[in-house]
Amino acid sequence: MLIDGIEDTQWGIDVSDQDRMAVEQQGVIADGTNEHLGASDGGIVLMRRMMRDSLAAVAADRDPLFIIRDPAKQIVEFRQHSTMMAQKQEGVSYAMADVAGEPALAK
């Protein structure tokens, strides 16, 4: 497919081939016992803790984190802390809370 005379691929490689390459080039599974995590790896530590907590919940016959089975409670609000990000475009529906914290209504 051509867009403005340029082929719709990155580096001339089809998108599906790029995805396959990203997976295949990761190599073997790393040995986590030799890791030396630093202060900047806090997100990795947090993600692993959340995964362990979720697995423990499933083992105890409870729902893992972020599973909400009651449809009435499945409303997720993305609060905006910046007034610039709260600007809305006419004719667009936003499913997030506005700056005042009130749920946005779908238009």
C-alpha positions as CSV (number, residue, x, y, z in Angstrom):
1,M,0.0,0.0,0.0
2,L,1.3,3.4,-0.9
3,I,0.8,6.5,1.3
4,D,1.9,9.8,-0.3
5,G,4.1,7.8,-2.6
6,I,5.8,5.9,0.2
7,E,5.3,2.2,0.8
8,D,3.4,1.5,4.1
9,T,6.2,-0.5,5.7
10,Q,9.0,0.4,8.1
11,W,12.5,-0.1,6.6
12,G,10.8,-2.0,3.7
13,I,9.8,-4.8,6.1
14,D,6.2,-5.9,6.3
15,V,4.5,-5.1,9.7
16,S,3.8,-8.8,10.5
17,D,7.5,-9.6,9.8
18,Q,8.5,-6.8,12.2
19,D,6.4,-8.3,15.0
20,R,7.8,-11.8,14.4
21,M,11.3,-10.3,14.4
22,A,10.7,-8.5,17.7
23,V,9.6,-11.8,19.3
24,E,12.3,-14.0,17.8
25,Q,15.2,-11.6,18.5
26,Q,14.6,-11.6,22.3
27,G,16.7,-14.8,22.6
28,V,16.6,-17.3,25.4
29,I,14.8,-16.6,28.7
30,A,17.1,-14.7,31.0
31,D,18.3,-16.2,34.3
32,G,16.5,-14.0,36.8
33,T,18.7,-15.3,39.7
34,N,21.6,-13.3,38.1
35,E,19.7,-10.0,37.9
36,H,21.0,-6.9,39.5
37,L,18.0,-4.6,39.6
38,G,18.6,-0.9,40.3
39,A,16.5,2.0,41.5
40,S,15.2,2.7,38.0
41,D,13.8,-0.9,37.8
42,G,11.0,-0.1,40.3
43,G,8.4,-0.7,37.7
44,I,9.7,-4.2,37.0
45,V,9.6,-5.0,40.8
46,L,6.1,-3.6,41.1
47,M,4.8,-5.6,38.1
48,R,6.3,-8.8,39.4
49,R,4.8,-8.2,42.9
50,M,1.4,-7.6,41.3
51,M,1.7,-10.8,39.3
52,R,2.7,-12.8,42.4
53,D,-0.3,-11.3,44.3
54,S,-2.6,-12.1,41.5
55,L,-1.3,-15.7,41.2
56,A,-1.7,-16.1,45.0
57,A,-5.3,-14.8,44.8
58,V,-6.2,-17.3,42.0
59,A,-4.6,-20.1,44.1
60,A,-6.8,-19.0,47.0
61,D,-9.9,-19.2,44.7
62,R,-10.2,-15.4,44.5
63,D,-10.2,-13.0,41.6
64,P,-6.8,-11.6,40.5
65,L,-6.1,-7.9,40.6
66,F,-8.1,-5.7,38.2
67,I,-10.8,-8.4,37.6
68,I,-14.2,-6.8,38.3
69,R,-17.1,-9.2,37.7
70,D,-19.9,-6.8,38.7
71,P,-20.8,-4.9,35.5
72,A,-22.0,-2.0,37.6
73,K,-18.5,-1.5,39.0
74,Q,-16.6,-1.9,35.7
75,I,-16.4,1.9,35.1
76,V,-12.8,2.9,34.7
77,E,-12.0,6.6,35.1
78,F,-8.9,8.1,33.6
79,R,-8.5,11.3,35.6
80,Q,-6.8,14.2,33.9
81,H,-4.5,16.3,36.0
82,S,-3.6,18.8,33.3
83,T,-6.1,21.4,32.1
84,M,-4.4,21.2,28.6
85,M,-5.3,17.5,28.4
86,A,-8.9,18.2,29.5
87,Q,-9.7,20.1,26.3
88,K,-12.4,18.5,24.4
89,Q,-13.1,18.4,20.7
90,E,-16.7,18.9,19.5
91,G,-18.4,15.8,18.3
92,V,-16.0,13.4,20.1
93,S,-17.2,11.1,23.0
94,Y,-14.8,10.8,26.0
95,A,-15.2,7.9,28.4
96,M,-13.1,9.4,31.2
97,A,-13.6,11.7,34.2
98,D,-13.2,15.4,33.6
99,V,-11.0,17.7,35.6
100,A,-13.7,18.2,38.3
101,G,-13.8,14.5,38.9
102,E,-17.3,14.0,37.5
103,P,-17.7,11.0,35.1
104,A,-18.0,12.2,31.5
105,L,-21.2,11.3,29.8
106,A,-21.1,9.6,26.4
107,K,-22.5,11.9,23.7
